[in-house]
Amino acid sequence: MAQTVVEKIAQAHLAEGPKRPLRAGDFLSIRPFHVMTHDNTSAVMSKFKAIGAKKICDPKQLVFALDHDIQNQDEANLKKYRSIEAFAKEHGVDFYPAGSGIGHQIMVERGYVVPGSFVVASDSHSNMYGALGAIGTPIVRTDAAAVWATGEFWWQIPRTIQVVLEGKLRQGASGKDVIISLCGLYNHDEALNAAIEFSGPGVASLSMDARFSISNMSTEWGPLVGWFPVDEVTIRYLRSVRQRLQEPSVERFTETDIESWAVDPPRPDTDASYAARITLDLAEVTPHVSGPDTVQVMQSLATLERKRVAIQKAYLISCVNSRLEDLEAAAWVLCGKRVAPGVQFYLSAASAWVQQEAEKRGIWQTLLDAGATPLPSGCGPCIGLGVGLLEKGEVGISATNRNFKGRMGSRDAQCYLASPEVVAASAAAGYITGPYPSADLAPSRRFSEFAANGKGLSEKVEILPGFPERVKGRLIFLPQDNVNTDAIYGKDYTYRDDMTPEMMAGVVMENYDPQFGERTRAGDVIVSGFNFGTGSSREQAVTCLKAKGIPLVIAASFSQTYLRNAYNNGFLCVEVPEFVLRLRKRFSASIAAKEKTIIPSEDVDIDFTSSTITWLGEKFVFPPLGSVPQSLVIAGGAENLVAKRLGLA
């Protein structure tokens, strides 16, 4: 069976799962090459200890990099940092203290990511590792604790979308403009929770730093993976990493490894099946700006220049656009110029090494001479920490990856995202502008959707003792898309420690439908739309449904965070978009009447042995739930399963 590159790399790191070629939708246990945690290492330590684990399974898998709250000199934060460092020393884990750089940059520039590897981090921008031909994907803290204890975590293979890049970027356009364009052109969840596989002749024209930017910010677009093929650009970068690491006598890979990747790089099968294909002509990409306050809306720079949007703050920071190429591009724009009066321009390198190299080349001094305010190498204002935050009524332009309202400061401020050149030019002008004249046009939208890989395939599934062969219950249809975690379990209860399971059951879906609790009962099966469980990561949005006696949720698709929280708490989630579309057609009149909770008289029957749902005689197939998800449900969640495997429960 032909495989995408994501399926092939997952197969190479398989610890437990189907005994056949892997395909999209499969649940499996993965043994990752490396796992990175940052300031949240402290929270993972707590989960690790709560499991009862005493020993790290493989210390060489782990990397700790302190990068988030590094400007905070309060004793409580410093104590946390000291405890993380002591834990790393005790267990022999590679540790990078505050000021070393942003964890993702450390992972690539210190050789922890190599072609064909599977590398994870407890941070959403782990997608960045895909620029080096690896799978990079985020995990939650429970997953990280599981990797620490057992060397493994569970994963469901996402569908793959192929993005074919043609042509070559014109002057003034950058990798940041590529990902801004993709976020703006395909802003209706086309790529949500997918793996992106970049390909095509245009890839060769993109620098390594441009690829890092695109893979990194693919997170904001919605995918879980942003993979680039390995070519001469990749090989040159890997050789530079190896040369740099030889100075402190560290060898993470050899010249023989590099030659092997050059001759036989990881690649998809030629007849691999994709869920969709996007074609983007790089020659059509022009400077664009995201926002304000969302990456889903883009405007051409030419349009914004006519509006002369005044700014008060500009940012050249973060893991997406503060590498050497980015700093150099900004320095060329600002050479001989000064930041406009009334504008504050904040500068931070992606790593200490990047800053040192920029200093050697005179880049850093050029930016300082222009009036930039330097910050230590870390996340800082990008996540609303430290100095330089947006204040009420201010407008900022940033080379970061997120501009969600309130993320970088006041919710009464506005934030736009752009390339380093545009940020630098805007800082000098005092309003949003670029260093060169730019065309007022956007790339063409070319999107083709195909049958999902593995769609309609059914197979006999062995059921483990303690897992149900089937579930039959009254169907409860919630037709809306994007039912968020606050709708499932309101914020007024999230931080209350006195909520018993009975009390939690009584407020389930209160913010979605106040009548839900009275109309539903234990044993009911919830069916909902696309992106169920979006929003915050509160685990109570899962545990409240368990408390209510709901055996599982069926949805067209799930928020990835919700899905992970569900199985990590031993709760079943099944993705069957065809079933949801059928229900929408059947109950179109009720949906048009804005009914939020539709309860038909017919039961729904879920057979896990054949991975089929039966309703009114119709059958719908879902991805098989093999030993990995079954074990999580039987154990009551990931922490219990890890404890059991360690002989602690």
Helices and strands as residue ranges (DSSP letters): H 5-12, E 14-16, E 27-30, E 34-37, H 41-51, G 59-61, E 62-65, H 75-91, E 94-96, H 103-109, E 118-121, G 124-132, E 135-138, H 141-150, E 153-156, E 160-166, H 175-185, E 195-199, G 201-205, H 208-221, E 225-227, H 232-246, H 255-263, E 276-281, G 282-284, E 288-290, E 298-300, H 301-307, E 313-316, H 324-334, E 344-347, H 352-360, H 363-369, E 373-374, G 380-383, E 395-398, E 414-417, H 420-429, E 447-449, E 470-478, H 485-488, H 491-494, H 501-506, H 516-519, E 525-528, H 540-548, E 552-555, H 560-568, E 572-575, H 577-586, H 588-592, E 603-607, E 612-615, E 618-621, H 627-635, H 638-645
